[in-house]
Amino acid sequence: MDYKKIYNSLETNADRITFLKSLLSSQESPVGDWKVMKIYEARLTEATDPYGVDELMQNRQLIRDKINELQEAEETE
């Protein structure tokens, strides 16, 4: 799925915010909460992380930063 294409097709900041939030929670998203949970489970059992935690957390933070930016833009409109 081309997430950038979907994001760029959205017309309002509210729609973009909703989309970005859904990326963080979706079970199908490459940055979804499910990956964080899988890493957590692996660490609880002292297994190897199934995903690169640094890259995952960096990408999730970029999304959060964009959400914050869009929310600030909405407040000034």
Secondary structure as GFF3:
##gff-version 3
##sequence-region A 1 77
A	DSSP	alpha_helix	3	9	.	.	.	ID=ss1
A	DSSP	alpha_helix	13	25	.	.	.	ID=ss2
A	DSSP	alpha_helix	33	44	.	.	.	ID=ss3
A	DSSP	alpha_helix	53	76	.	.	.	ID=ss4
###
